[in-house]
Amino acid sequence: MGLDESLALACDFACIENDHCIRASNVSVPVLDLCRSNSAQLTPGANAEVTIVTGSSAPAIHCSPDCGDGSTESIPAITQTAELAVFCLSILDIPQGVTIQSEANLPVPIALVVEGSATVAGIIDLSGGTASMTSAGSAGPGGGQGGALHGAQTENGKGPCPGLEGRRNNSNANTIGGGGGGGGHAGRGGKGGQGKAASGNQVASGGNGGGTCGSAELMPLVAGSGGGSGGDGSCDTCGWPGGGGGGAIQISSKTSLSFTGSIIASGGRGFHDLASQGFPYGGGGGGGSGGAVLLEAPTLTLSGSIVVDGGDGAASTAGPGGLGGQPGDLNGGAGSSQSGPGQAGAGGGGASGRVRLNGSTSPNCLDISTCLLYTSDAADDLLQV
């Protein structure tokens, strides 16, 4: 018997064991075709600086001094849609000592499609930003910003499942704020705590946490959402800001992925001015939710750390903020509510994000938080005979 070419498999992404096709999640066949002839190496040296930036027309990876070939300083995305920016790489090797970061508030999640092997021994940090006295927490790629500092106007978080703003009671002379709700993702964001005015019985309700969103398969790839800001207190501009949502990244290799480093896509913490106690009546900002990490290759070797925890809600005069979601409890905790007059509500914690691993063999999940493991026996949508 000779070879019958009519029975040969033509795989869009990669072929394993000569009879299985593996698909790349979230990336269309036309884009994969572009990658075959338009790929660049990302193999920065041990002391290189690597940043994913917005770019003039599409996101780009900027490297200093270069991206590994001695001359290329920028790798543009091959395509960008409203849901994903795709980078085509011939080989990926992030050595120990190198940290890849992104510009704040990059509008879409990131996908790295690698024609050859992928090795990550360094750090990829796409976390949401912690809120400050004057600024909401920034978002990682594709994530939502926290609710901004505000007065009588309300400021919800941003993103697909944002935390809602804490409320302000209706008195201009005796104001108090409720805490902002935490952003939602794999779990629900924590509710902000209730505040109570210094005199009388007026109360201000805390903002609701964001609901669950996205899917376990990470198709589409959904990032974290921002926490809501707290309700304004006595200063007309002290409804404290919420934390930003963690970003989302996908690494899809046609051959193998070795991961011994760290990927961090946690949500940012909310803010409250407890340090100075100058404005005690504002509600604490809610925490942002964790982002998403999708790793896939025919062969996965994993012993690194992936963190997609939610950000903590800000404490207030009522007590601690809600804890961010993490392995064991994906939901954000509720912020403290008042136990007496003159206490503002604390911010709710952001929910945990999601992690997905797709491979033809079972990888080692040690130290990987919120790990959902799918192999060729369980992922019919990704591996076909």
N, C-alpha and C positions, 0 to 999 in steps of 0.2 A: 504493500500500500504506500502510495506517495502522499505528500502534503496536499490537502484540499484547501486552497486559499480562500474559498468561499465560506469556510467555517471559521476563519480567523477572526479574533476579536479586534475591534477598533475602539479603543477606550478614549473617552474625552479627556481624562486626567492621567490615570496611571493604571497599569495592569499588574496583578499579583498572582503568583502561582500559575501563571499562564492561562487561567480560566476565570479570573474575577476582575471586574472593573471597579475601580474606586473613584467616586465622584468628589469634587471639591465643593464644599458647602458654600452657598450664597454667591458663587461666581458663575456666570453664564458661559456656555461653550464658546461664543464668539470672543469673549474676553480671554479665555484660556488659549484660544488660537493666537491671539495677539501676543500673549506671553512667550510663546515658543520662539518668536523671532525678535522680541524686544525686552530681553532680560538683562539685568545688571547685577554685578556681585556686590554684596554688602558684607564686607569682611574687614571692619575697621581695626586699626592697631590698638594696642592695649591702653594707650593714653588719649585716644580720640574722643571728641565730643560729637554726639549724634542726637539730632533733634528733628522731630516731625513738625513741619510748619504748614501754615495755611497755603502759602504760595499765591501767585497772582491769578492763576486760572484753576489750579487744582493743588491739593496737598503735595508736599515734596519732603524727602528725607535729606537733610543737610548734614554733611560730615566735615569735621575739621581735625586734621588737615585734609583728609580725603576718605573716601568710602572703602578703600582697601586696594585699589588698583594703581595707586600712585598719582592719579590725575582727576578722577571723578569726584566732585565736591557736592553734587546734588543729584538725587534720583527722583524724577517726577512720577506721580501716580499715572498708570496707563489709562485709567478711566475713573470717573467719579460720578455716582448717582446720588440721589437724595438719601440713600441708605448705606452706601459703602464707597470707600476709596480703595482701589486695588493697586498694589505695587507688584511688579514682575521681577523676580530675582533669579539669577542663575544658581547662586549659592548663598547661604546665610550662615555667618559665623560671628557671633557676638562673644568676644572673649571676656574672661573674668577681669574686672576693673573698669569695664565700659558700661555706662548707663544710658539707655535710650529714653528720652523724655519727649513730651509733645508740648507745643504751644497751648496756652490756655484757650479753652472754648473752641477747639477744632470741631467743625460742624458735623462730621460723620465718623463712624467707626472705621478701623483700619484693617485691611487684609493683606498679608504678605504671601504671595503664591511663589513657591520655590521649585524650580525645575530639578535641582539636585538635592543634596543633603542640607539639613538645617541643624545648627548647633547653637544653643543658647547657654552660655556659662556666666554671662553677665546679668545685668538687671534691666528690665523694661518697666518703667514707672509711668503709669497713665492714670494716676489717682486724681480724684476730685480735690479741689482746694478747700482749705479751712477758711471759714469766714473771719473777717476782721471787724473792727468797730465801724468802719465806713464802707466796706465792700463785701458783697456776697461772695461765697466760695465759687471759684471757677470750676468748669467742668472738664473732665477728660474727653478724649475723642468720641464724639457722638452723644455725650452726656448732657444733662441739663444743669444750668447754674442754680445756685441757691436763690431764695427770695431776697431782694435787696433791702437795705436799710430804708425804713419808711416812717412816716408820721401817721396821720389819720387815714391815709390810703393803705389798702391791703396789698401784700406782695406774696403771691404763691411762688413755690419753686417752679423750675422749668423741667421739661422732659416728659416722657410718656406716662409716668406714674408719680407726679410731684407731690411733695408734702404741701398742705394748705397753710395759709397764714393764720397766726393767732389773732384773736379779735381784741378790740379795744372797747371798754365800757363807754357809755354815752355821755359821761360827764366831762366837761372841759376843765373843771377845777379840781377834780378828784379822780384822775385817770389811773388806769391799771391795764396791763396787757397780759393776754394768754400766750402760752408758748406755741411756737410753730411746729407743725407736724413733720415727721421724717419722710424722706422719699421712699417709695416702694420699688421692689424688683422681684427677687425670688420669693420673698416674704412680704408682709405688709409693713409699712412704716409706722413708727410709734406715734400715738396721739400726743399733742402738746398739752401741758398742764394748765389747769384753770388758775386765773389770778383773781384777787379780791382787793378792792379799793381800801385805802387807809381809813376811811370813815364811811359810815353807812354800810349797806349790804350789797352794793353793786359788785357784780362779778364779770369777768371777761373769759369766754371759753377758749380753750386751746384748739389749734387747727388739727384737722384729721390727717392721719398719715396716708401716704399714697398706697394704692392697692397693688396686687401682684400684676406683673406684665411680662411679656416675652414668653419663650417656650424653652423646655429643657434641651431641645435639639439645637438651640441658638440659630434657628432659621426663621426669620431674619436675625441678624446679630444686633441685639438691643443693649444699649449702655444704661448707666444708672441715672437717676433723677435727683434733682435738687430738693433740699429741705425748705419748708416755708419759713418766712421771717416771723419773729414774735410780734405780738400786738404792741402798739406804741404806749409808752408810759407817760411820764409827766413832762417830757421835754419837747414834744411834737416831732422829734426825729430820733426816737430811741426804741423803735421796734426792730430788735437786733437781727442781723442777717442770718440766712441759712447756709449750710454747707453745700458744696457742689457734688454732683454725681460722678462716680468713677467711669472711666472710658471703657471702650470695647476693642478687642484685637483678635484677629484670626491669623494663625500661621498654618499653611497647608503645603506640605512637601510631597513631591511625587515619589520620593524614595525613603527617607528616614528623617526622624527628628529626635535629637538628643538634647534633653533639657535638664541641666544641673544648676541653673541659676535661679533667678527670682522674677516673677511677674506680679506687679502690684497694681491693682485697679480698685482701690478702696474708695468709699465715699468720704467727703470732708466733714469736719465738725462744725456745728453751729457756734454762734458767738453770743456772749452776754458780758456786760461791763461790771462783772463782780469784783474785778481787781481794784478799781477805784471807788466803787460804790457811789459814784457821782450821780448815776441815773438808775436807781434801784427798781423803778416801777415798770420798766420795759420787759416784755416777754422774751425768753431765750429763743434763739434760732434753732430750727430743726436740723438734724444731720442728713447729709446726702446718702443715697443708696450706693452699694457697690456696683461695679461694672460687670463685664463679661469677658471670658477668655476661652477661645476655641482652638485646640491644638489637634492636628490630624496629619497622619502619614501612614503608609503601609506598616512601617516599623516605628514604634514609639518607645524610647528609653527615657524614663522620667524619674528623677529623684530630687527635683528642685522644689521650690516653694511658690505657690500661687495664692495670693491673698485678695479676696473680693469682699472684705468685711464692710458693713455699713458704718457711716460716721456717727459719733455720739451727738446727741442733742446737747445744747448748752444748758448749764446749770442756771439757777436764778435764785432770788431771795426765798423761793418756796422750797428749794432743795436741788438735788442732782438732776441732770438731764437724763433722758433715756439712753441706754446703751445701744450701740449699733449692732445689727444682726451679724451672726458669725456661725461657724459650724456648730451644730447642736441646737441652735435656735435662729432660724433665718429671719425672724421678725424683729423689727426695731422695738425697743422698750418705750413705755410711756414716760413722758416728762412729769416731774413732781408737780402736784397741785397744791394750792394754798391751804394752810391749816389755820389761818387767821388773817386779820386785816393787814394791808400794806405789803402783801406778797404777790409777786408776779409769777406766772406759770413758766416752768422750764420747758425746753425743747424736746420733742420726741426723737428717738434714734432712727437712723436710716436702716433700711432692710439690707440683708446680704445680697450680693450679686450671684452670678452663675458661672460654672466651669463645665466645659464639655470636652471629652477626649474621644477621638475617633481613630481606631486603628484595627489592623487585622489580627493583632496579638494583644494580650492583656498587659498593659503597662503597669509599672510600679506606681501606686498612688500615694506613697508615703509623703506626709507633710503637705499634701495638697488639700486646701480647704474647699468645702462645698463640692466635692468631687463626684461627678456623675460619669460612670464608666460604661462605654458602649463598645462592644467588639463586633466582629463580623457575624456572630450568631444573633446579635440583638439589634443591629442597625440595618434593616433591610432597605431603608431609604437611602443609605449611603454606600452600601456594598452589594453589588448585584452579580449573580452568576450569568 
